[in-house]
Amino acid sequence: MKNLFKIFFVFLMVASCEDTERVTFDGSTAVGFSESIIELSVPVGGVTSTVGLVSTTISSEVRTFDVTVEDSTVESSEYVIGSATIPANSYEGTLDVTLNYDGLEDFVLNSLTLSIDVPGSAFPPVTFSFLKEYDITTFVCGDLKLNIVADNYTSETTWEVADSSGSIVASGGPYDDSIAGTELISNISLAAGDYTFTIYDSYGDGLFDGTNTGTYNLYCAAQTVVSYASGSGNFGASESTDFTIVE
């Protein structure tokens, strides 16, 4: 009977600790961003972008993490980094990043790369790619570049440009499966006219492989601020954009 009582007492002790102790972390926690590339156009007054955070563990308390600037093409006065926060009892959180307008140069593509400061975490950083908004209504540019930032399955990716009659005037892909983040660049020359750019994914999940988010951007080679088509993530089996090149 004494032995039975001891076992029962130990069980109560263990159950009590499990009910009241905080969640502790043993080094297996990894925290990172839900996206690797975020493309933005910065209007007058600036813009705030919210990027998602993910964690491999959960905690009974709100968690905040330090953010490290890995690389930047602009001065620190041109951005404000908020608090990287994951609410209690959640695997997901957010980080707000505000980009200012006043110090940005016209037609210059800028970047800001951030990482979460968690020892041992293997998540890749996130890069904000951004341009100052600039109103161009009569810009002539028929020499284009298509930049596809790959997910891991670009063998599923193809694209085409059709003219107003539906004829295909340029196309590309599929590509060899790539390491996520690889840039695939194509040069396209078009005469003045109306066109439709379409990007396809044979699997039906766009430029998203379940972990990595890719992007695409069709733009004027002379001025990257003039973008004809852009997109990212899971757009399904295809995504189309109409555009016009003026004489």
Protein Blocks (a to p, Z undefined) as FASTA:
>chain_A
ZZmmmmmmmmmmmmmmmmmmccddehjaccddfbfbdcddddehiaadddddddfbdcfb
dcddddddfbdcbdfklpccddddddehiabdcddddddfklpcehiacddddddddehi
abdcdddddddddddfkbccfbdcddddddfblmlpccddddfkopafbdedjdddddeh
iacdddddddedddddddddfkonajaehjaccddddddfklmklcfbdcehjebjbdcd
dddddZZ
